[in-house]
Amino acid sequence: MTNIHPVGVNDRHKTLFEGLWPLPYGVSYNSYIIDDEKVALVDTVEVDFFSQFIDNVRRVIGDRPIDYIIVNHMEPDHSGSLALIKKYYPDAKIVGNKKTFDMMRGYYNVGNTEDEIVEVANGDTLSLGTHELVFTMIPMVHWPETMVTLDVTEHVLFSGDAFGCFGALNGAFVDSEMNCDVYWNEMQRYYSNIVGKYGVPVQQALKKLAGVQIDYICPTHGPIWHEHIARVIGEYDRMSRYATEPGLVICYGSMYGNTERAAEKIASAASRAGVKNIVLHDVSRENHSFILSDIFKYNGLILGAPTYNNGIYPGMEMLLSELAGRCIKNHYLGIFGSFTWAGQVVKKITEWNETQMKFELVGTPVEIKQSLSAETEAACEALGKAMAERLK
């Protein structure tokens, strides 16, 4: 990439992204300078990192002014430094779409006058000299104002959150200069946690970009993609179609171990029946970020929990809400549950599925009173076997 420079930062301090999702490998906030006759800054970074960010910018352009600040996405981890960068470069014009500026004024009281903004619509262009930019609107990937910027001169796509992933950058910026192993699972987890609800808009965005020559993808999180562009686009296509691979995720909540033992029986039966990819998750102990990622990956799902306060065990109820909110498709569902004196959880999980998730129900739901008996143990094994048969 000629005269395109990464000037973003790495966050190795934050433990939870959006206050929800763990960051075991950190996260990057990517920003880019296009250094041409006119200087363009593409997106900014979270405001806590402004000091490092402005140093990165000045290292590239020295005392030259910034002519344009292009805002592809208004989420504060990318737009948070807007108000400060405008203080350093007051004459810079901010480039965005109508919805961009509505949010910008509300967040930062910036972009209030016509002479400080350049409003663009789908297909509009901007010349920096040698570099010609084209703007494409991709609403709801994953906010309504989201757009991407294509440098048609060098075939570089500045993609905002699209094609991004968790994980800080460890020295290199471009995928061809690093070992990318850690980023593939982090891409799956990023997509399933952050973008997962918006499969249809992602598919629409991919159609808009189909046939466009793209030699580099510069997202706002994760590596710059060059060597692995086909794989990255393929991963986003697969995940946004809710395509899965054969495998089984068993999620359970357990207060005293009885429901957990049932989950183990189900897993063992599924394994003996030929399922190789089996993952068990305790909804109380594990962050749901990793659970959701596995559910996006595998097509079999079995949910089990105790009845709690005449309803669903809280950790499981939260997971059900998260599943319903992501519009996940193409899954098979099994259900089991336990109770001491009044069984409700199997009924209520079934109702969740009928009204919200609408997965294909597999096998006979298993309801366990107090602890496993010979009869309910056999029913758990039958459920595991039935799921295995359906996954074939």
Secondary structure, 3 states (H helix, E strand, C coil): CCCEEECCEEECCCCEECCCEECCCCEEECCEEEECCCEEEECCCCHHHHHHHHHHHHHHHCCCCCCEEECCCCCHHHHCCHHHHHHHCCCCEEEECHHHHHHHHHHHCCCCCHHHEEECCCCCEEECCCCEEEEEECCCCCCCCCEEEEECCCCEEEEECCCCCCECCCCCCEHHHCCCHHHHHHHHHHHHHHHHHHHHHHHHHHHHHCCCCCCEEEECCCCEECCCHHHHHHHHHHHHCCCCEEEEEEEECCCCCHHHHHHHHHHHHHHHCCCCCEEEEECCCCCHHHHHHHHHHEEEEEEEEEEECCEECHHHHHHHHHHHHCCCCCCEEEEEEEECCCCCHHHHHHHHHHHHHCCEECCCCEEEECCCCHHHHHHHHHHHHHHHHHHC
